[in-house]
Amino acid sequence: MNRLRMFSIGIAAMVALVSLNGCSGGGSSDTTGEVGEPVQGDWAVIHELSDPEGLNPMVTNDAASSALFNRVYEKLLEQDFETTDLYPVIAESRPTISEDHLTYTFTLRKDVRFSDGKPLTAKDVVFSYKVVKNPLITDGAALRNYYESVANVEAKDDFTVVVTMTKPYFLAEYFLGGIWIMPKHVLDPKNLTDGYTFAETTELATAQANASLKAFATWYNTPEVKRDVSLNIGSGPYVFDEWKTGESITLKRSNKWWSAGKDKWNPAYPEKLFYKVINDRSAAVVALKNGEIDFMEYVPAAKFVEELDTVATPFIRKATYKTQIYSYVGFNMAHPILSDKAVRRAMAHCIDRDALIKQVMRSLATPVNSPIYDDRPEYDASIKGVPYNLSEAKRILAAAGWKDANGDGVLDKVINGRLTPLSLSILVNAGNETREAIAVSFSDELRKVGIKLDVRKLEWSVFLENMRSRKFEISIGAWVNDPIPSDPFQIWHSSQIGNKGSNYVSFKNSRADQLMELNRIEFDEQKRIAYMKEFQQIVADEQPYVFLWSPVYPAAYNTRLQNVKFSYVRPGFNPTQWWVPKSMWKYQESQ
């Protein structure tokens, strides 16, 4: 979809905020208990299920990381927290666009500074594009696909940047303006990026032949770039302060923020944003009740409905909000067994989605049948989900030649000359009770039709690496996207299978590729709708995913936090807007 991020915990949306314990209306705040005018100070303590993958936005693609670096880095353009319309941040205005949609000219503000006090100029913008375009930066693949048509980025002067495209892209303004601007003086002190051109990034062989390009990629691929707080500085309201692995990540308010007091959506009230890692949500709920954390963006549905009692704990507020997320069970189509569409279809019949929505999600979810969100005009409502039907699953498997040849209760078939049992494993990230419950239920149902499925649980960063390296057979995941028209290229195009791209399930279909390519260069919405509806039909037929649902997210927070709002703009909430009355300060003395 659109700058999609692999999802572990929860991302919010503004639409259909359901009234629960004081929260009401899309984008509204908790209005109960506000004391006086907003003040700067104290900390907001936020739950994280696991460590983020990293701190550098060019080489990280998980939602947890995004929630952090959105407070540290800034973009040329950003989305309005309420309307989602683009507005200028580092740029003075939205770009001047040529009639052929191939040239975008940005004029930068002259007062922007990085948190170390150094000015942000056009050189930093060109550098940021060169990082994205470098094909040897392996963990940049998920982001890079949105910039494949960028032919050149030129600094005309210190505050004018011209981007030239090889072909039009209907979302170009959003992505060209939406790149995080990184400090060249920190991340490229040897000026290695000056040693290669944008033209040299387009072909892998050409890139590998350039010593400067190769040396820079080698440096940028190091773990230090992902996690060293001294290397990851931006121009935003907060700076990375400390990362204690497995414990916490701390952001502190920048005392050199160029836009302090001028940014409508980032007032930066808290002195610190303290992200506390608790990799068990039951323990996190206890921590919330004990006042050890202030905010949980996702409370397991059963605990939210049955265990969070706001009468017994009146300092806790509950809220639910619709999300732009879909959950799925994904099949690795490169696997010898799962390469057979009949097996994938049969297994899909073994998921009782309606029962899972009621039992696991406590009805806080709506079914989805496609990778396109149902509030988009390009969504194909004619596609129906695969019904739970064990008899049909058995029939399909038998027709595909699967039989229990040795009487051990597991179906077998000769594949590549060997008798192969229908025995697989499913991968989930540890600590995610919802996914574990889905996996266990799925395993139980598959056993009834003769399929053995083992459940494997891995820590989040290891889980992600297994997904990117295709070291899995079946997995449970989720994707979240931005509130813009659909571009499924990142996850579904065959070019995104290799080099750690986001097409984890190795989906490959030539017509689907063609439709996604046509979609990108089409500015006529009705034609894009037609392309996307045909694309969805192909995905439904191929069955690479079993689409599950879009969750209605249950959040909870301590009432000492004022002005808690939810939005489509990721990560769905903005802790820089929260403030704590001085009478409720816990981590900082009131002056």
N, C-alpha and C positions, 0 to 999 in steps of 0.2 A: 504494500500500500504506500503511504506517503511518509518517508523517513520513519519507517516502522521500526519499533524497538522491541526486542524480545522481552517478555513481561514476566516478572516473578511475583510482584506484590500487588500493585493496584494503581491505575491512573484514572483521574476523575473526568467528568463531563458536566457541563452546565445544565443541559436540558433535563427537564423532568426531575428536579430535586424534590424528593418526596418529603412531605412534612412529618417529622418525627422529633418529639421533644424539643420544640422550639425552632427548628429549621424549616424554612418554607420558601418556595419559589426559586426558579432558576437564577443562579448567581447571587442570591441573597445571603446575608450574613446572619450569624447568631446575634440577635439583638437583645437577648436577655442578659442582665447583669453588667452591662457596660457602665464603667465608672469614670466620669469625666472625659477629658479630651485625650486622644492618643498620645503616648509618650514613648520615647526611645529608652531602651534598657532591658535588662534581664535576658534570660535564654528561653528559647522554645526547644523542647526536647521531643524529638520525632522518632518514631519506631522505624527501624529497617530490619527486614527479615534476614538479610545476609549482607556481607560486604559487597560494595559495588565492584564491578569489573575493573573500573579504573576512574581516573579523574580527568583524562584528556578526551575531549569530545570527538576528535578525529579518529580515534582508534578504540572507542567503546560504543557498544550498541545495546546496552541493557537499560531498562527504565530506571533502575535504582541510581545508576550513574547520572542519567539525564536530569533527575530531580536535583542532584547536587550541582552539576556544572552550569545549569541554567541560572544559578545565583551568582556565579563567578565570572562567566564570559558574557559577552554581548554580541549582537548581530548588527548588520547594516539596517535591517528591517525586522520588526517584531509584530506579533499578532496582538491586537487589543484584547485584554482579558475578558471583556464583556461581549464585544461584537465579533471578535476574531478577524476584523479587518486589519490589513497591513498598515503599519505606521513607522516612520523613520526613527532610528535610535542613533547609531553611529553615523548614518547618512543624514544629510540635511533634509532630504525629501526622498520620495520614491523616485526610481530611476527614469531617465529619459530613454524611451524605447524606439528603435527604428521601425519603420513601417513593415519591413520584412521579418521582424521579430528575431533578428540575428545580432543586434548590437544593443547593449545596455550600458548606459553611462551613469555612474554614481558619483555624486559630489559629497565629500565627507565633511563632517563638522570639524572645526579647527581647535576645539577645546577638549577633545577626548584624550584621556590619559589612562595608561595602565596603572595597576595598583602600586607599582614601584615608582610611579611619578613620570615615567618616560612617555612622550607623546605617541599617540596612535596615528599612523599616517598610511598613505596608499601603499607603501612598501610592505606593511604588515598584512594588508588585504591581499596583495599579490602573493606573498608568502603563504598565507592560509590556503589559497587556491592551489598552490604548488604542492602543499602537503596532501590535500584531498586527491589531486590528480596523480600522485606518485604511485604507480601500479605495484611497486615492490614493498609498499607498506601493507603488509598482509592483513592486518586487522582493520584496515580502512575500506574494505570492499563494500560493506553495507551502505556506507555513505557515498562512496565514489560513484555508484551507478547513476546517481542523480545529476552528476556533472560530466557524464561521458561526452556530451555535445559541446562542452566548453573547449574552444580552439585556442583562445589566447586571453590573457588578462594583462592589461598594460596600465602602468601608473603614468598618466600624462603629466602630472605634477604631484606635489605632496598630498593633494586633497581631491584629485580626480582619478577615477578608476574606470576603464572601459573594458567591458567583457564582450568578447566576440564568440558567437556560436557557429558550429558547422551546420546545424539544422535547427529549426524552431522547436521549442518545447513549451507546451501550453502552461506548464507550471514554472517556467523559468524564473519569473520575477520572485516567486516565493522562495525557491531554492537558492538563487543567486544572492538574494538579500538575506537569506536565512543561514548563511554560513557563519560559524563562530569565528571571530577574529582573534588570532593568536599572536603573541609577541615574537617577532623575528629575532630581536636582540637576545632573547632568552633561549629560544629553541633552535636557533641557527647562528651561533656566535662565529662560526667559521665561514659563513656565507656560502654554504654548499649549494643551496637552492639557486644561487645566482649562476651556478655552473651547468644548469640544464634549462631547456626551453619547454614550453607547453607541448610543442610538437613532438618532443622526445618522450613524452609520457603516454602517447597513444598506442604504441606497439611495445609488447613485452620485450622482444628481442632488442629493439632500439634502446629501451630503458636500461637493460642489463649491460649494454655496451658503454653507457655513460658512467664514468667513475664517480663523479660528484653525486649524481642521482642515486647510485647504488650505495655510496657511503652514507648519504643522508638517511636513506631508508633503513640501513643497518642500525643507525643510531636511533631512529624513531621507533623501531621495533623493539627496543629494549624495555624491560619492565619498569625502569626508572621513569621513563616518559609517561607511563600510565599512572604511576602512583606517587612520585616525588612531589610533595607540596611546593617545594621551592621552584620547580620547573613549570608548574601549572598555575600561571597567573593570568588574569584577564583584566578587563576594564570595568567589571560590574560592581554591584554594591557590596559583595562579600569576597573574602579571600579564604583559601584553604589554610587552616590553622594546623590541624594534626589528624593523622590517621593511625589509630591503634587497631591493627588487624584483629578482626573477630570481636571487637569491643565497640568502637565508635569512630565517627568522622566528624570533626568540628570545623565549622565555618565561622569566622568572626567578621563583624562589619568593617569594611574598609574605611580608613580615616583619610584616604586620598581619592575617594570616588568623585569623579568629575561632575556627576549629575545629582549629587546629594541635594535633596530638597526640591528637585525639579521634575522628578520622574513620578508621574501620576500612579503608576501601577507597582512601583517598587519604593515605597517609603522607607524600607529598611529599619523597621522599629526594633527588632530584637538585637541585642548586642552580639549574641551568638546563636547560631543554629546548630544544635547538638543532635546528630543522628546516632541513636543508640541501637546497636546491633543485638537483637534477641532472636535467635534462629528457631524459636518455638513460639507459635502464636498463643498457645495457652499461657505460657509464662509471660508473654507480652500483655495479655489481658490482665493478669495479676498485677503487673507493673503499672498498668494504667489505673487500676483500682487503688493501688498504693500511692499514687501520685509520683511515681518514678519517671513516667513518661507523660507527655502532654497530648500527643496526637498519634492515632493509629489510622492510616488511610484505608486499611482493610482489616476488618475483624471477621473471622470465620462466621459464616451465616448462622450456624447453630448457636454459637456463643453470643452473637449479636442479638438474636431473638430470645434466647432462653437464659443467658447468664448475665448479661449486662442490664442490671436493674437500676434505672436512674432515680428510683425512689430511695433505694437503700444507699446509693452513691449519688446524691444530688449534684455533686460537682462534676459529673460526667454528662456530656451532651452526645446524643446519637443523631446521625444523619445518613440518609441513603441518597445516592445519586446515580443517574444513568451514565454509562461509559461508552467510549468508542473503542472497545476491546472485543475481540472474539477469542474464545478458547477452542482448542481442537485436539484431536488425537491424530498424530502424523505418522505415515508409513514411509520407511526408507525404501523407495522404489528401486534402488540399486541392489537391494538384497535379493538373492535367488528365489526365495519364497514369495516375497512381497512385490516382486516385479510382475506377478500375475494379478491382473485386475480382478479376476474372479475371487481370489483369496481376500483381497482388500474389501470387495463388496460383501462377501460372506461375513467378514469380521465386523463390518459396519452394522450388520443386522443384529449383532450381539451386544450392542450398547443400548440400554434402556434409558434414553435421554430424558424422557418425561419423569421417570422415577427418580433419576439423579437430580433433576431440577428441584423436585419436591423434597427429597430426603437430604441431599448434600447441600444444595443451595437454599433450602427453605423457601423456595419460590422466588428468590431474589435474582432472577435471571430470565431472559427471553431467548427462545431458540433462534439459532442462525443456521442458514443453509448454504452460505456462500462467503467468499472473502470480501465481498462488498457490503458495506454497512447498510442496514435497511432504511435509514433515513436519507439515503442518497437517491437521486432520480435514476441513476444507472443500476440500481439494485433490481435483480430479476425475481420478482415475487412468485413467479410460476414454478420455481425450483422447490421441490419438497424434500424434506429430510428422509434419510433411509430409516424405515420403521423397524422397531424392535421385533424380530421374528426369527426365533431359533430354528424353526422347521425350514424356513427358506434358506437359512445359512447352511444347514445340513445338506439341502438339495443342491445348492451351488457347489459346495465342496465335493460332493459325490460326482457331480457332472464334470468337475475339473480333475477327477482322477484320484482324489484323496480317499484312502481307506485305511482301516486299522489292520495292517498286515500281520502284526505279531501279537495282537490281543492285549497290548499294554494300556489300552484306553486312549492312546494318542494316535491321531491319523498319520499316515505315511504316504510317500510318493517317491518314485524314482526320479531324481533330478540329476542331470549330468552323470548318469550311470550309477548313482548311489541311492540306496533307500534312505530317504530323508524324513525325519519326523517333523510334524508341524509343531515345533517347539521354538518359542521366541521369547524375547524379553522386552519390557517396556520401561522407559527411563523417565524419572520425575526428579525435580529438585527437592532435596531434603528440607523438611520443615514446612512444606506446603501441604497442609492437611487435606485441602480440597482435592488436589491432584492425586494424593495418595489414596483417598477414598475412591476416586474414579478408577484408578488403576486396579485396586483390589476388586471392585465390582466387575470390571471388565474381565479380569482374570477368572473370576468365578463363573461368569456367563460363558466364556470361551471353553472352559472345561466341560461344559454340558454338551458341546458339539464336537469334542475331541481335539481341542487345541490347548497346548500347554503354554502358559504365559507367566514368566517370572517378573516380579517387580524389582527394579533397581533404583536406589535412591542415592543421589550424588549432591555434594555441596554446590551452590549456585555457579561459581566460576568454573568448576570442573564440569558441571552439567553443560554450560555454554560451550566449553571447548570440545566436548564430545559431540555436540550438535554440529559445530562448525567443521569438525574433522570427519563427520559422518560415521562416528563410532557408536551407532545405535541402530536398533531395528525398528522399534516403535517408540514414540515419545508423546508426552502431553505438554503442550505449550500454549502460548497466547501471544497475540500481536496487538499493539496499540498504534493508532496513527493520528495524524493531525487533522483538524476539521477543514479539509480542502477536498476538491474532486479526486476521484480514484486514479491511482497509478500503481498497478500491482506488480510492476517490473521487478522490484527489489526481491520479492519472495518467489515469483513464479516464472520469470524468464530463464531459459536454459543457460544463458551466459552467467547466471548467478549461482550455478552449481559448484564450480571450482573455485580455488583461491579463497576459501573461507567465506564465500558469499552466503546470502540468507536463504537460498533455495535449498533448505536442509534436506528435504525429502527427495531431491533429485528429480523433480517433475520436469518432463521434457515433451513438448508437443509443438510441432512446427507451426500449426495454425494459431495456436495460442500465442506463440512468440510473435507472429505477424500482427495479430490483433493488438498486442501490447505496444508494439513498435508504432503502429498506426495511431493508436490512442495518444501517444506522446507528442506527435507532431500535428494533431488535429485541434483547431480552435473552434470548430462548430460543435456545440454541446450535443446536439441530436445525433450526430455521427459518432461521437464518443460513447454515447449511451448505447447505440447499436453494437459497437465493437465490444463494449464491456458485457453486454447481455449474452453475446455469443461466447465470449471468453468464459463466463460463469457456467454456461451449459457444458463446455468442454471439461471444466474442472469437476462438475457434478458427475459427468460420465466416467472420468478417469479415477475418481475416488482416492486422490492422494491423501486427503484429510477426511476424518469424520468431524464435521463441524458440530460443535456442542452448543454454546450459548454466548450471549453478551450479558455479562453480569451487571446487576444493579448493585453498586458497591456500598457496603456498610462501613461507615467511618465512625470513629468516636474520639472525643477530645475533652480535655479538662476545661472547665468554664473560666479558668483564669485567662485563657486565650480569648481575646476579643477580635471581632471583625473576621471570623473564619468564613471564607467564601469558596465556592466551587465553580469551575469553568471548563469549557472544552479545551482551552489552551493548556498544553501539557506543562507540568505533570498533573494538572487538574485543580491545583490549589497553589497558593503562593504565600509561603510563611513570612516573606518580607513584609506582608500587609498586616500580619498579626501583631497585636500589642498586648502588654500585660499592665494592668493598673499597679501603681507603685505599692499599694497596700498588699498586693499579692506576689510581689517579687520574692524569689527563693534563692537565686544564684548570684545576686548582685545587690549591694547595699543601695538603698534609695538616698539620693543626694538632697 
